[in-house]
Each structure stands twice: as structure tokens, then as C-alpha cells.
Amino acid sequence: MKVKDPAMLRRWRRQENLSQKQLAFLVNRSQTTIHLLETGGMGRLSEELAIALAMRLKQPWNELFELEEKETLSRSAQSRKRIGPARNRRAVASG
């Protein structure tokens, strides 16, 4: 998996008022990893990290990331793609 637009990832992080260090802590990675993702310096990332970032940034993962050739999604990622962040699932269920 790879980042669609590194600058967009940075914008969403800033919109959530998170520093790189804070976001890194929330997804159990280093600040350097977040920096590399936001500057295009990291070519690939795991599905687990992509989903964790999307959830913390409150965005559907497929808005921020894209699959590379021959890559497939796990069932849990497929359901998150349709539903979006966890907070939206509760709103749909109660609405």
C-alpha cells in the first residue's frame, strides 16, 4: 500500500491538531515514520498502519492510500472502506 498524496496526509493530520509525534504515538510508530509518509520518503506501508492512520485522521483509508499492483485487502479493511471511520458507524447505527 502507498500514500496517494503525502501533502494531503499532512493536511489531515494538521486539521486534527496533531503533531507528527502525537500521531506517531497514537499509531505506535516513530515520528520519523510519519515524516517519511508526509514527504513521500516511504514508498510502502502496511495495511495495518494505513488503517490505523485513517482511523486517527477520521478519514476512509482509500481517501489517503491506494493498493499497489497485485495487492489485496483483508476483509476487515474492505468493511472499513465501505463504512469509514469507527465514529461514523455509531452514527449510522443510532440514526
Contacts in CASP RR format, 6 or more apart in sequence:
PFRMAT RR
TARGET T0000
AUTHOR 0000-0000-0000
METHOD contacts of the structure
MODEL  1
MKVKDPAMLRRWRRQENLSQKQLAFLVNRSQTTIHLLETGGMGRLSEELA
IALAMRLKQPWNELFELEEKETLSRSAQSRKRIGPARNRRAVASG
1 44 0 8 1.000
1 45 0 8 1.000
1 46 0 8 1.000
1 47 0 8 1.000
1 50 0 8 1.000
1 65 0 8 1.000
1 66 0 8 1.000
1 67 0 8 1.000
1 68 0 8 1.000
1 71 0 8 1.000
2 43 0 8 1.000
2 44 0 8 1.000
2 45 0 8 1.000
2 65 0 8 1.000
2 66 0 8 1.000
2 68 0 8 1.000
3 9 0 8 1.000
3 37 0 8 1.000
3 40 0 8 1.000
3 42 0 8 1.000
3 43 0 8 1.000
3 45 0 8 1.000
3 64 0 8 1.000
3 65 0 8 1.000
4 63 0 8 1.000
4 64 0 8 1.000
4 65 0 8 1.000
4 66 0 8 1.000
5 64 0 8 1.000
6 37 0 8 1.000
6 38 0 8 1.000
6 39 0 8 1.000
6 40 0 8 1.000
6 41 0 8 1.000
7 38 0 8 1.000
8 64 0 8 1.000
9 37 0 8 1.000
9 38 0 8 1.000
9 53 0 8 1.000
9 57 0 8 1.000
9 64 0 8 1.000
10 38 0 8 1.000
12 57 0 8 1.000
12 58 0 8 1.000
12 59 0 8 1.000
12 64 0 8 1.000
13 20 0 8 1.000
13 23 0 8 1.000
13 34 0 8 1.000
13 38 0 8 1.000
13 57 0 8 1.000
16 23 0 8 1.000
16 56 0 8 1.000
16 57 0 8 1.000
16 58 0 8 1.000
18 26 0 8 1.000
18 56 0 8 1.000
20 31 0 8 1.000
20 34 0 8 1.000
20 35 0 8 1.000
20 38 0 8 1.000
21 31 0 8 1.000
21 34 0 8 1.000
23 34 0 8 1.000
23 53 0 8 1.000
23 56 0 8 1.000
23 57 0 8 1.000
24 30 0 8 1.000
24 31 0 8 1.000
24 33 0 8 1.000
24 34 0 8 1.000
26 52 0 8 1.000
26 56 0 8 1.000
27 49 0 8 1.000
27 52 0 8 1.000
27 53 0 8 1.000
27 56 0 8 1.000
28 52 0 8 1.000
29 49 0 8 1.000
33 42 0 8 1.000
33 49 0 8 1.000
36 42 0 8 1.000
37 45 0 8 1.000
37 53 0 8 1.000
44 68 0 8 1.000
45 65 0 8 1.000
47 73 0 8 1.000
47 74 0 8 1.000
47 77 0 8 1.000
50 61 0 8 1.000
50 64 0 8 1.000
50 65 0 8 1.000
50 77 0 8 1.000
51 61 0 8 1.000
51 76 0 8 1.000
51 77 0 8 1.000
51 80 0 8 1.000
53 61 0 8 1.000
53 64 0 8 1.000
53 65 0 8 1.000
54 60 0 8 1.000
54 61 0 8 1.000
54 63 0 8 1.000
54 64 0 8 1.000
54 65 0 8 1.000
54 80 0 8 1.000
54 84 0 8 1.000
54 85 0 8 1.000
55 80 0 8 1.000
55 85 0 8 1.000
55 86 0 8 1.000
57 64 0 8 1.000
58 85 0 8 1.000
58 87 0 8 1.000
59 84 0 8 1.000
59 85 0 8 1.000
60 80 0 8 1.000
60 81 0 8 1.000
60 84 0 8 1.000
60 85 0 8 1.000
61 77 0 8 1.000
61 80 0 8 1.000
61 81 0 8 1.000
61 84 0 8 1.000
62 81 0 8 1.000
67 73 0 8 1.000
73 81 0 8 1.000
83 89 0 8 1.000
83 92 0 8 1.000
END
